[in-house]
């Protein structure tokens, strides 16, 4: 009997952007079920976790996706327990083939623990896309950090 495949997509989704959607779609294509894990749920800005969750749910509905769960994950203390904490909170089983999806390779210290707990790791290449900012201009970006920096820059300009 073939084992069920579960993909775990981790992101802050703060804000949700096309790179996140690309990552989720990759997970949906490769797995029977996807767990969308909204990380750093305790962070309030720029969007609180309830708004981030609403946007993810709305996008998944637009895409016609049904085989998923969304989990809001507060960062544990100490962070060294993060991998086992995440696996437990997201209800990831050892009876499934599990793949961890992330759009940035910023978790090098956690890779050995992820592998030890049975996760394959998928970090697809970033894709550039155009983001329409509040100033109605389009900016070529590939991450939420770049979007946040645009907003900071625009806010600073408005303060002059």
N, C-alpha and C positions, 0 to 999 in steps of 0.2 A: 504494500500500500504506500502510495506516494505521500510524503509529509506535506502538510499545509505550509505555505510560505507567508511570512508576515514581514512587512516592511515598517520600520520605525523612522519617521521623518522628524528631525529635530530642527526647530528654528524659533526665533523670538517673534517673527511675523510682525515686526514693529518698525515700519508698516509691512503688510503683505505686498509682495511685488511679483512680477512675472518670473523671476528666478526661483522663488518659492513654488510657484505653480508648476514650473518645469520640473522641479525636484519631486513634487508630489505625483505628477503624472508619470514620471519614470518609476516611482515606487508602485503605483497602481498597475503599470504595464508588467511589472516583474513579480507581483505578489498576489495572493488570494485575498489578503486583508492588509489595510494600512492603518497604522496608529500615527496620528499627527500629534506630536508632542510640542506644546507651546511652552518653551523654556523661559526661565526667569520671570515666572508669572507674578512675582512680587513687585516687579518694576512698574511704576506708574506712568512713565513718560516715554515717548510722547503719547502712546496710547495705552490705556489700562487693559488688563488681560481680557475682560469681558468684551471689549470692543474688538480686540484682536481675534478672539474666538468667533464673534459674530461675523467678521469679515471672512475668516477661513470657511465657516459653515456656508455662508452665502456663495462663495466661489465654488465650493465642492458641489453645491446644489446646481449651480449653473453648468458645471461640467458633467452633471448626471451621475455623480459618484455616490454609491450607497454602502460599499463594503469598507467602512472606516470607523474609527473611534477617535475622539479628540480628548487629550489629557492635558490639563494645565499643571505644569510642574514648577513648584517653588524650589529655588536652589537650596540644596541641603547644606548644613554646616556640621562637620567640615566638608569641603568640596571633594576630598579624596574618596568619599563613599558614593560619589555621584552616579557611577555606572550601575552599581547594584540597586541603589535607591531608584534610579530611573526605570530599570527593568521591573522592579517590584511595583512601583506606582503605575506603570503602563500595562501591567499584567501580561508581560511577555513570558511565554512558556518555554521550557526546554524541549517540549514535544513538537515544536515547530521549527522550520528553518527560518532564521531571523537575519534580516539585513538592516543595518543602521545607515541611514542616508543623512548627509549633511552637505550644505552647499559651500562651506569653507573648511579648510584643513587647519583648524585652530584647536584641535583636541589631541595633539600628539601624545600627551601624557596618559590619555585614557584608552588609547588603542589597544595596548596589551590586555587590559582588563576587559574591554569589549570582546576581544577575541577569546579570552579565557571563558567568558560567559556564553560563548557560542554564536556571537554576531559576526557576520561578514560585514565588511565596510565598503560603502559606495560613496565616492566623492566625485560626482560628474563635473566636468569643466564648467566654469562660470560662463554665462552667456551675457553679452551686452544687450541692453534694451534702452528704449527712450522713455524717459519719465517726464510727464507734464507737471511742472511745479506750479505753486500758487501764483507765480508771476506770468503764467500762461506760456512760458518758454519750455522747450523740450531739451533735456539734458541726457547725454549718453552715459549710462551707469551700468553697474553689474552687482550692486549690493545695497542692502538697507542702510549701511553706514554711509555710503555715498549720498543716498537720498537725505539722510539726516544732516549731512554736511551742507547740502544745498539749502535746506530749511534754515540752518543756523546762519549761513551766509546771507540769505534773504532777510532774515529777522534782523541781523546786524545792520544791513543796509537801510531797513525801515526805521531803525533807531537813530539814524544820522539826521 
